[in-house]
Amino acid sequence: MARMNSSAERIGLPQFNHDALVSLLKTLVKIDEAFIPPPPGTLYIRPTMIGTRPTLGMGVDESCTLFVFLSPVGSYFNFGNTGLSILATKDSVRAWPGGTGCYKLAGNYAPTFKPQQKAKELGYDQNLWCLGDVVTKNGGSNFMIVVESKEGVSQLITAPLNGEILPGVTRDSLLLLTRGHIAGELVVDGIPTSNFAVQERQFTLQDLKRWSDKGRLKEAFGCGTAVLISPIGRIGIPTDSGEIEDIIIPNYAETGFGLIAAALLARISGIQWGTIAEPKGWSVVC
């Protein structure tokens, strides 16, 4: 709710009452309870706001319509046992300093459709959005990697919230789970109890290539509301000659998921489905 109000404020839409909208959402979910699919399906909830000023013109809207989409959903991608393939994209920029990349706005998504079409024509499922050589996001999701340090520490790394990255709820949830695991506040089965670290920092395409060449790039995955966690098996990096050089992420046989991604998916899915206890205050009961 806070992120939605922040996004509305950025483009001049009116603010709404958080608690009132949550109350309305509870009622709506109860009304449409029959549409909630059994696990592993979920009910996707998307509140939306649009300006509704009754005149044409350029300027801030003083009125708006707030409405909510509900839809039962299943798996967002069919990535088989090899994971998704993504193409590093630098000629089309998703977000830039001082822009709106950190807000949930339709205008951040529409300009990505054509580059995504180009990526598909070249044999890739999604784009890996870059600002110059700096890696930012994967498609419409946040991007995470697991890198083994020279000292043998497994490092979960994702780009920092610097104004160009959307503060994804799933991203935040995974960081809270892993940091809670490190602090001993909870246990995420499948994640090492030692020699494991979490970092929010910038990294580049050259970093990915260097880590891959040295055998230290162990996992890559996207995370978001719709995809939850989607493993990535191949990253295409365009070269100066116009060719594309592929980085191949280690193949994890039947599922495509690496050890860290698989452990996080099991934990976050269990919380969603109510089979695993949640950290206090995570869920809202309808």
C-alpha positions as CSV (number, residue, x, y, z in Angstrom):
1,M,0.0,0.0,0.0
2,A,2.8,2.4,0.9
3,R,4.5,1.7,-2.5
4,M,1.3,2.3,-4.4
5,N,0.7,5.6,-2.6
6,S,4.3,6.6,-3.3
7,S,3.9,5.8,-6.9
8,A,0.6,7.8,-7.1
9,E,2.3,10.8,-5.5
10,R,5.1,10.7,-8.0
11,I,2.7,11.2,-10.9
12,G,0.4,13.6,-9.1
13,L,-2.5,11.2,-8.4
14,P,-4.4,11.6,-5.1
15,Q,-3.4,9.6,-2.0
16,F,-5.7,7.0,-0.5
17,N,-6.2,5.5,2.9
18,H,-4.1,2.3,3.4
19,D,-6.3,0.7,6.0
20,A,-9.5,1.4,4.0
21,L,-8.2,-0.3,0.9
22,V,-6.9,-3.3,2.8
23,S,-10.4,-3.7,4.3
24,L,-12.0,-3.5,0.9
25,L,-9.5,-6.1,-0.5
26,K,-10.5,-8.5,2.3
27,T,-14.1,-8.2,1.4
28,L,-13.4,-8.6,-2.3
29,V,-11.3,-11.8,-1.7
30,K,-14.1,-13.2,0.4
31,I,-16.6,-12.5,-2.4
32,D,-14.4,-14.2,-5.0
33,E,-13.1,-16.9,-2.7
34,A,-14.4,-19.6,-5.2
35,F,-11.8,-18.4,-7.7
36,I,-8.8,-19.1,-5.5
37,P,-7.0,-22.0,-7.1
38,P,-5.4,-24.8,-5.1
39,P,-1.6,-24.8,-4.7
40,P,0.6,-24.3,-6.6
41,G,-1.8,-21.8,-8.1
42,T,-2.5,-18.4,-6.5
43,L,-4.9,-15.5,-6.6
44,Y,-3.2,-12.5,-8.2
45,I,-4.4,-9.2,-6.7
46,R,-3.5,-6.0,-8.6
47,P,-4.8,-2.7,-7.3
48,T,-4.7,0.0,-10.0
49,M,-5.2,3.7,-10.2
50,I,-5.9,5.9,-13.2
51,G,-6.5,9.6,-13.5
52,T,-10.2,10.5,-14.3
53,R,-10.1,14.3,-14.8
54,P,-13.2,15.0,-17.1
55,T,-11.2,17.3,-19.4
56,L,-8.4,16.9,-22.0
57,G,-5.1,18.5,-21.1
58,M,-1.7,18.1,-19.6
59,G,-1.4,18.4,-15.9
60,V,-1.9,16.8,-12.5
61,D,-5.2,14.9,-11.9
62,E,-7.2,15.9,-8.9
63,S,-9.5,12.9,-9.3
64,C,-8.8,9.3,-10.0
65,T,-10.4,5.9,-10.1
66,L,-8.9,3.1,-7.9
67,F,-9.9,-0.4,-8.9
68,V,-8.6,-4.0,-8.3
69,F,-8.1,-6.9,-10.7
70,L,-8.3,-10.4,-9.3
71,S,-7.2,-13.4,-11.4
72,P,-6.3,-17.0,-10.6
73,V,-2.8,-17.7,-11.9
74,G,-0.5,-20.7,-12.3
75,S,3.2,-20.8,-13.3
76,Y,4.2,-17.6,-15.1
77,F,6.9,-19.2,-17.2
78,N,7.6,-22.7,-18.6
79,F,11.3,-22.9,-18.1
80,G,11.7,-26.7,-18.0
81,N,14.9,-27.9,-16.5
82,T,17.3,-25.4,-18.0
83,G,15.9,-22.1,-16.6
84,L,15.0,-18.9,-18.5
85,S,17.3,-17.3,-21.0
86,I,17.8,-13.5,-20.8
87,L,19.5,-11.0,-23.1
88,A,21.6,-8.2,-21.7
89,T,20.1,-5.0,-23.1
90,K,21.9,-1.7,-23.1
91,D,20.6,0.1,-26.2
92,S,17.1,0.4,-24.7
93,V,17.1,1.7,-21.1
94,R,14.3,0.8,-18.7
95,A,15.3,3.3,-16.0
96,W,17.8,6.1,-15.3
97,P,18.9,8.4,-12.5
98,G,16.1,10.8,-11.6
99,G,13.5,8.8,-13.5
100,T,10.6,6.7,-12.4
101,G,12.3,3.2,-12.2
102,C,11.6,2.9,-8.5
103,Y,7.8,3.4,-8.9
104,K,5.1,1.0,-9.9
105,L,3.9,2.7,-13.0
106,A,2.5,1.4,-16.3
107,G,4.9,3.8,-18.1
108,N,7.8,1.7,-16.9
109,Y,6.5,-1.4,-18.6
110,A,5.1,-0.4,-22.0
111,P,8.5,0.7,-23.4
112,T,10.0,-2.7,-22.6
113,F,7.7,-4.7,-24.8
114,K,9.5,-4.0,-28.1
115,P,12.9,-4.8,-26.7
116,Q,11.4,-8.0,-25.3
117,Q,10.1,-8.9,-28.7
118,K,13.5,-8.4,-30.1
119,A,15.1,-10.6,-27.4
120,K,12.6,-13.4,-28.2
121,E,13.4,-13.1,-31.9
122,L,17.1,-13.7,-31.0
123,G,16.1,-16.8,-28.9
124,Y,15.9,-15.3,-25.4
125,D,12.9,-15.3,-23.0
126,Q,13.5,-11.9,-21.4
127,N,15.8,-8.9,-21.2
128,L,18.4,-8.2,-18.6
129,W,18.1,-4.5,-18.2
130,C,21.4,-2.5,-17.9
131,L,22.3,1.1,-17.5
132,G,25.6,1.2,-19.4
133,D,27.4,-1.9,-18.1
134,V,25.6,-1.9,-14.7
135,V,23.0,-4.7,-14.2
136,T,19.6,-3.5,-12.9
137,K,16.6,-5.7,-13.5
138,N,15.5,-8.9,-15.3
139,G,12.3,-8.3,-17.4
140,G,9.7,-7.1,-15.0
141,S,11.4,-8.7,-12.0
142,N,14.2,-8.0,-9.6
143,F,17.4,-9.9,-10.4
144,M,19.5,-12.0,-8.0
145,I,22.6,-14.0,-8.3
146,V,24.6,-16.4,-6.2
147,V,28.4,-15.9,-6.4
148,E,31.0,-18.0,-4.5
149,S,33.8,-15.7,-3.1
150,K,37.5,-16.6,-3.3
151,E,37.1,-17.6,0.4
152,G,34.3,-20.1,-0.4
153,V,31.4,-17.9,0.9
154,S,28.1,-18.2,-1.1
155,Q,27.0,-14.6,-1.6
156,L,23.4,-13.7,-2.6
157,I,23.7,-10.4,-4.5
158,T,21.1,-8.0,-5.9
159,A,21.2,-4.5,-7.1
160,P,20.6,-1.8,-4.5
161,L,17.5,0.4,-4.2
162,N,19.2,3.5,-5.7
163,G,16.1,5.1,-7.4
164,E,16.4,3.0,-10.6
165,I,15.2,-0.3,-9.1
166,L,11.6,-1.1,-8.1
167,P,11.4,-2.1,-4.4
168,G,9.8,-5.4,-5.1
169,V,7.8,-7.0,-2.3
170,T,9.2,-10.5,-3.2
171,R,12.7,-9.0,-3.3
172,D,12.2,-7.6,0.1
173,S,10.8,-10.9,1.4
174,L,13.7,-12.9,0.2
175,L,16.2,-10.5,1.7
176,L,14.4,-10.6,5.0
177,L,14.3,-14.4,5.0
178,T,18.0,-14.8,4.2
179,R,19.2,-12.1,6.6
180,G,16.9,-13.6,9.3
181,H,18.6,-17.0,8.5
182,I,22.1,-15.5,8.9
183,A,21.1,-13.8,12.2
184,G,19.7,-17.1,13.6
185,E,16.2,-15.6,13.8
186,L,14.7,-18.3,11.5
187,V,15.9,-21.3,9.5
188,V,15.5,-21.6,5.7
189,D,16.1,-25.3,5.0
190,G,18.6,-25.8,2.2
191,I,20.6,-22.6,2.8
192,P,24.0,-22.9,4.5
193,T,24.2,-22.1,8.1
194,S,27.7,-20.7,7.7
195,N,29.7,-19.2,4.8
196,F,26.6,-17.5,3.5
197,A,26.2,-13.7,3.0
198,V,23.7,-11.2,1.5
199,Q,24.7,-8.1,-0.4
200,E,22.8,-5.2,-2.0
201,R,25.4,-3.7,-4.4
202,Q,26.0,-2.8,-8.0
203,F,27.6,-5.3,-10.3
204,T,28.3,-5.2,-14.0
205,L,28.1,-7.4,-17.1
206,Q,31.9,-7.7,-16.9
207,D,31.5,-9.0,-13.3
208,L,29.1,-11.7,-14.5
209,K,31.5,-12.7,-17.2
210,R,34.5,-12.8,-14.9
211,W,32.7,-14.8,-12.2
212,S,31.4,-17.2,-14.8
213,D,34.8,-17.7,-16.4
214,K,36.2,-18.5,-12.9
215,G,33.4,-20.9,-12.1
216,R,32.1,-18.7,-9.3
217,L,28.7,-17.7,-10.7
218,K,26.5,-20.5,-9.2
219,E,22.9,-19.2,-9.7
220,A,20.8,-16.5,-11.2
221,F,17.1,-15.9,-10.8
222,G,14.4,-13.4,-11.1
223,C,11.9,-12.7,-8.4
224,G,8.5,-10.8,-8.4
225,T,4.8,-11.0,-7.5
226,A,3.7,-13.0,-10.6
227,V,6.9,-15.1,-11.2
228,L,7.7,-15.6,-7.5
229,I,11.2,-17.1,-8.3
230,S,12.2,-18.0,-11.9
231,P,15.6,-19.6,-12.4
232,I,17.9,-18.4,-15.2
233,G,20.1,-20.7,-17.1
234,R,21.6,-18.5,-19.9
235,I,22.6,-14.9,-20.1
236,G,23.4,-13.4,-23.5
237,I,25.9,-10.5,-23.6
238,P,26.3,-8.6,-26.9
239,T,29.9,-8.0,-27.9
240,D,31.4,-5.0,-29.7
241,S,31.4,-7.0,-32.9
242,G,27.7,-7.5,-32.8
243,E,27.8,-11.1,-31.7
244,I,26.2,-12.5,-28.6
245,E,28.3,-14.3,-26.1
246,D,26.4,-16.6,-23.7
247,I,27.0,-17.1,-20.1
248,I,25.8,-20.6,-19.0
249,I,24.6,-20.9,-15.4
250,P,25.2,-24.4,-13.9
251,N,22.4,-26.8,-14.8
252,Y,20.6,-28.3,-11.8
253,A,19.0,-31.3,-13.5
254,E,15.3,-31.8,-13.1
255,T,14.1,-28.4,-11.9
256,G,16.4,-25.8,-13.2
257,F,16.6,-24.3,-9.7
258,G,19.9,-23.8,-7.9
259,L,20.2,-24.7,-4.2
260,I,19.6,-21.2,-2.8
261,A,16.7,-20.4,-5.2
262,A,15.1,-23.8,-4.5
263,A,15.3,-23.2,-0.8
264,L,13.8,-19.7,-1.0
265,L,11.0,-20.9,-3.4
266,A,10.0,-23.6,-1.0
267,R,10.0,-21.2,2.0
268,I,8.1,-18.3,0.3
269,S,5.6,-20.7,-1.4
270,G,4.9,-22.4,2.0
271,I,4.2,-19.0,3.6
272,Q,1.9,-18.1,0.7
273,W,0.0,-21.4,1.0
274,G,-0.1,-21.4,4.8
275,T,1.9,-24.6,5.2
276,I,4.9,-22.8,6.8
277,A,4.7,-20.3,9.6
278,E,5.3,-16.7,8.5
279,P,7.5,-14.1,10.1
280,K,5.3,-12.0,12.3
281,G,3.1,-9.4,10.5
282,W,3.7,-10.7,6.9
283,S,0.2,-11.9,6.1
284,V,-3.2,-10.3,6.2
285,V,-6.1,-12.7,7.1
286,C,-9.2,-12.0,5.1
